[in-house]
Amino acid sequence: MEHLNHLLNVLFGVMLSPFQGRGIWYGMIAVSLISSIVLLTIFKVTSKQQAIRRNKNRAVARLLELLLFKDDIVVNLGALWRTTLANVAYMGTVVRPLLFSLVPFALILIQVSVWFANRPLKPGETVLMKATFTSDAIATLQAVSVEPTPGVTMDTQVVRIPSRNEVAWRIRAGNNGPQSVDLLVDGASERKTIVVGDAPCPVSPVRVRAGLWTELTNPSEAPLPAAGSLVRIKVDYPSTNFTLAGFHLHWLLVYIILTMVMAWALKKPFRVEI
């Protein structure tokens, strides 16, 4: 999993590096364009294009039949049944390419969340940082300490919350660039990166223990030791703010809409039916 994460991190870093000095929309448009091309390629390779075209045209024809005979209840009921069957047949032809799309798009979506779900901290901005331990690590909970790098300052003393097996503190971001905070746990040091700056870049809110799923969904940092008492370290980064015509949009909604629009626009040049 480490090698796969490293490969994807490098690929997305290369792809998005030209847009790091620009706004978040430029990078999101680039990612959506690549995603739409991947989607069209998968559809072209794994689907029966003639069957998709035939069933889609049939579904449209049945829908028009339903609209044309809307005043005749008997004909309308038959048309409704035929429309349902035509749509089921169409969906059956796209199930295969959609299944083949699941794994590539899951990997792409994880990387998109790393780049666009949260924004870096701004110099001087404060944020809450929490470390969670196993339930049997009461002694460790009391002894844990932190050492920030010169670019990060501790805004509060460590607050211990035994009922949640948690310690928390507020940190203040300093200079632009990658910073870090080291946790001293059981005689070992575990580092959590802190990203400070204005340009879009990978942000890792959580560093978690080793595990297939946790490593897959948190690709930016090496996992914590699986045998240790430290379960996770979390930084409450602010969410990325996509604004369009005065409306604030969630990054996932922006990604899905842009990818679908671009796929629809490119399907003719790629000669793909979807």
C-alpha positions as CSV (number, residue, x, y, z in Angstrom):
1,M,0.0,0.0,0.0
2,E,2.9,2.4,0.7
3,H,4.2,2.0,-2.8
4,L,0.8,2.6,-4.3
5,N,0.2,5.7,-2.2
6,H,3.7,7.0,-3.1
7,L,3.0,6.5,-6.8
8,L,-0.4,8.3,-6.7
9,N,1.1,11.1,-4.6
10,V,3.8,11.7,-7.2
11,L,1.4,11.5,-10.1
12,F,-1.1,14.0,-8.6
13,G,1.8,16.3,-7.5
14,V,3.2,16.4,-11.0
15,M,-0.3,17.0,-12.5
16,L,-1.3,19.8,-10.1
17,S,2.1,21.5,-9.7
18,P,1.4,24.0,-12.6
19,F,-1.7,25.2,-10.7
20,Q,-0.3,25.6,-7.2
21,G,0.3,29.3,-7.6
22,R,-3.3,29.8,-8.9
23,G,-6.7,29.5,-7.3
24,I,-8.3,26.2,-6.3
25,W,-10.7,26.2,-9.3
26,Y,-7.8,25.7,-11.7
27,G,-6.6,22.6,-10.0
28,M,-10.1,21.2,-9.6
29,I,-10.9,21.8,-13.3
30,A,-7.6,19.9,-14.2
31,V,-8.4,17.0,-12.0
32,S,-12.0,16.8,-13.3
33,L,-10.8,16.9,-16.9
34,I,-8.4,13.9,-16.2
35,S,-11.2,12.1,-14.4
36,S,-13.6,12.5,-17.3
37,I,-11.0,11.2,-19.7
38,V,-10.4,8.1,-17.5
39,L,-14.2,7.6,-17.3
40,L,-14.7,7.8,-21.0
41,T,-11.7,5.4,-21.6
42,I,-13.1,2.8,-19.2
43,F,-16.6,3.1,-20.9
44,K,-15.1,2.7,-24.3
45,V,-12.9,-0.3,-23.4
46,T,-15.3,-2.3,-21.2
47,S,-18.8,-1.6,-22.6
48,K,-20.7,-2.7,-25.6
49,Q,-21.1,0.7,-27.3
50,Q,-23.7,-0.4,-29.8
51,A,-25.9,-1.9,-27.1
52,I,-25.6,1.3,-25.1
53,R,-26.6,3.4,-28.1
54,R,-29.5,1.1,-29.0
55,N,-30.9,0.9,-25.5
56,K,-30.5,4.6,-24.8
57,N,-32.3,5.5,-28.0
58,R,-35.1,3.1,-27.2
59,A,-35.4,4.6,-23.7
60,V,-35.7,8.1,-25.2
61,A,-38.3,6.8,-27.7
62,R,-40.4,5.2,-24.9
63,L,-40.2,8.4,-22.9
64,L,-41.5,10.4,-25.9
65,E,-44.3,7.9,-26.3
66,L,-45.2,8.4,-22.7
67,L,-45.4,12.2,-23.2
68,L,-47.3,12.0,-26.5
69,F,-50.1,9.8,-25.2
70,K,-50.4,11.3,-21.7
71,D,-54.1,12.0,-22.2
72,D,-55.0,8.3,-23.0
73,I,-54.8,6.4,-19.7
74,V,-54.8,2.9,-21.3
75,V,-52.0,3.7,-23.8
76,N,-50.2,5.7,-21.1
77,L,-50.0,2.7,-18.8
78,G,-48.6,0.5,-21.5
79,A,-46.1,3.3,-22.5
80,L,-45.1,3.6,-18.8
81,W,-44.3,-0.1,-18.6
82,R,-42.3,-0.1,-21.9
83,T,-40.4,3.0,-20.6
84,T,-39.5,1.2,-17.4
85,L,-38.3,-1.8,-19.3
86,A,-36.3,0.3,-21.7
87,N,-34.6,2.1,-18.8
88,V,-33.8,-1.2,-17.1
89,A,-32.2,-2.5,-20.3
90,Y,-30.1,0.7,-20.6
91,M,-28.9,0.5,-17.0
92,G,-28.0,-3.1,-17.6
93,T,-25.6,-2.1,-20.4
94,V,-23.7,0.4,-18.2
95,V,-23.4,-1.7,-15.1
96,R,-20.2,-3.4,-16.4
97,P,-18.2,-0.1,-17.1
98,L,-19.5,1.4,-13.9
99,L,-18.1,-1.6,-11.9
100,F,-14.8,-1.3,-13.7
101,S,-14.7,2.4,-12.7
102,L,-15.1,1.9,-9.0
103,V,-11.5,1.1,-8.1
104,P,-9.9,3.8,-10.3
105,F,-12.3,6.5,-9.1
106,A,-12.0,5.5,-5.5
107,L,-8.2,6.1,-5.7
108,I,-8.7,9.3,-7.6
109,L,-11.3,10.5,-5.1
110,I,-9.0,9.9,-2.2
111,Q,-6.3,12.0,-3.8
112,V,-8.8,14.8,-4.7
113,S,-9.9,14.9,-1.0
114,V,-6.2,15.3,0.0
115,W,-5.8,18.3,-2.3
116,F,-9.2,20.0,-2.0
117,A,-11.1,18.9,1.1
118,N,-9.1,21.1,3.4
119,R,-6.9,24.2,2.9
120,P,-3.5,24.9,4.5
121,L,-3.3,27.0,7.6
122,K,-2.5,30.7,7.2
123,P,0.3,32.3,9.1
124,G,-0.9,33.2,12.6
125,E,-4.0,31.0,12.3
126,T,-4.8,28.8,15.3
127,V,-6.2,25.3,15.1
128,L,-7.0,22.4,17.5
129,M,-4.7,19.4,17.4
130,K,-5.7,16.1,19.1
131,A,-4.1,12.8,19.8
132,T,-6.1,9.7,20.6
133,F,-4.8,6.6,22.5
134,T,-5.9,3.1,23.3
135,S,-8.2,2.6,26.3
136,D,-5.4,0.9,28.3
137,A,-2.8,3.7,27.9
138,I,-3.8,5.9,30.9
139,A,-0.1,6.2,32.0
140,T,0.9,7.2,28.5
141,L,-1.9,9.7,28.4
142,Q,-0.5,11.5,31.5
143,A,3.1,11.4,30.3
144,V,2.8,12.5,26.7
145,S,4.5,15.8,25.7
146,V,4.9,17.8,22.5
147,E,7.7,19.6,20.7
148,P,6.8,21.9,17.8
149,T,9.2,23.0,15.2
150,P,10.2,26.7,15.1
151,G,7.4,27.4,12.6
152,V,4.7,26.3,15.0
153,T,4.0,27.6,18.5
154,M,1.8,26.1,21.3
155,D,-1.1,28.4,22.0
156,T,-2.3,26.5,25.0
157,Q,-0.9,23.9,27.4
158,V,-1.8,20.2,26.8
159,V,-5.3,19.3,27.9
160,R,-5.8,15.7,28.9
161,I,-9.3,14.1,28.5
162,P,-9.1,10.6,30.1
163,S,-12.8,9.9,29.3
164,R,-12.0,10.1,25.6
165,N,-8.4,8.7,25.9
166,E,-7.4,12.0,24.3
167,V,-5.0,14.9,24.7
168,A,-5.6,18.2,22.9
169,W,-3.9,21.5,22.5
170,R,-4.2,24.6,20.3
171,I,-1.3,25.4,18.0
172,R,-0.5,28.6,16.1
173,A,0.9,28.4,12.5
174,G,4.0,30.4,11.8
175,N,5.8,30.8,8.5
176,N,4.7,29.5,5.2
177,G,5.8,26.0,4.3
178,P,5.7,22.5,5.8
179,Q,6.0,22.5,9.6
180,S,5.6,19.7,12.2
181,V,4.8,18.8,15.8
182,D,6.5,15.9,17.5
183,L,4.7,13.9,20.1
184,L,6.9,12.1,22.7
185,V,5.0,8.9,23.4
186,D,6.5,5.9,25.4
187,G,10.0,7.2,24.8
188,A,9.5,7.4,21.0
189,S,8.8,10.5,18.8
190,E,5.9,10.6,16.4
191,R,5.6,13.5,14.0
192,K,2.5,15.2,12.6
193,T,3.0,17.5,9.6
194,I,1.5,21.0,9.6
195,V,1.0,22.7,6.3
196,V,1.0,26.5,6.2
197,G,0.6,28.6,3.1
198,D,-1.8,30.2,0.6
199,A,-1.4,28.0,-2.4
200,P,-3.4,24.7,-2.8
201,C,-1.3,21.7,-1.8
202,P,-1.8,18.3,-0.2
203,V,-3.2,18.5,3.3
204,S,-3.3,15.5,5.7
205,P,-5.7,16.2,8.6
206,V,-5.2,12.8,10.2
207,R,-2.3,10.4,10.8
208,V,-3.5,7.0,11.8
209,R,-2.3,3.6,12.8
210,A,-1.2,1.1,10.1
211,G,-3.9,-0.8,8.3
212,L,-5.0,-1.5,4.8
213,W,-8.1,0.8,4.8
214,T,-6.6,3.5,7.0
215,E,-3.4,3.7,4.9
216,L,-5.4,3.8,1.6
217,T,-7.6,6.7,2.8
218,N,-4.8,8.6,4.4
219,P,-2.0,8.5,1.8
220,S,0.0,11.6,2.5
221,E,1.7,10.5,5.7
222,A,3.3,7.3,6.9
223,P,1.0,5.4,9.3
224,L,1.6,5.2,13.1
225,P,3.0,1.9,14.4
226,A,0.3,-0.7,14.7
227,A,1.5,-2.0,18.0
228,G,1.8,1.4,19.7
229,S,-0.7,3.0,22.1
230,L,-1.2,6.0,19.8
231,V,-4.3,5.5,17.6
232,R,-4.3,8.8,15.6
233,I,-3.2,12.4,15.5
234,K,-5.7,14.9,14.1
235,V,-5.4,18.5,13.1
236,D,-8.7,20.4,12.5
237,Y,-7.8,22.1,9.3
238,P,-10.4,24.5,7.9
239,S,-12.5,23.2,4.9
240,T,-11.7,24.5,1.5
241,N,-14.1,27.1,0.3
242,F,-15.3,26.8,-3.3
243,T,-17.4,29.9,-4.1
244,L,-19.5,30.4,-7.3
245,A,-21.8,33.3,-7.8
246,G,-21.9,33.9,-4.1
247,F,-22.7,30.3,-3.2
248,H,-20.4,28.1,-1.1
249,L,-20.1,24.6,-2.6
250,H,-18.7,21.4,-1.1
251,W,-15.6,20.2,-2.9
252,L,-17.1,16.8,-3.7
253,L,-20.2,18.4,-5.4
254,V,-17.9,20.6,-7.5
255,Y,-15.7,17.6,-8.5
256,I,-18.7,15.4,-9.5
257,I,-20.5,18.2,-11.5
258,L,-17.3,19.2,-13.3
259,T,-16.4,15.6,-14.1
260,M,-19.9,14.8,-15.5
261,V,-20.1,18.0,-17.5
262,M,-16.6,17.4,-19.1
263,A,-17.4,13.7,-19.8
264,W,-20.6,14.8,-21.5
265,A,-18.7,17.4,-23.6
266,L,-15.9,15.0,-24.6
267,K,-18.0,11.9,-25.4
268,K,-18.4,12.9,-29.1
269,P,-14.7,13.6,-29.7
270,F,-13.8,10.3,-27.9
271,R,-16.7,8.5,-29.7
272,V,-18.1,7.1,-26.6
273,E,-21.7,6.5,-25.6
274,I,-22.5,6.8,-21.9
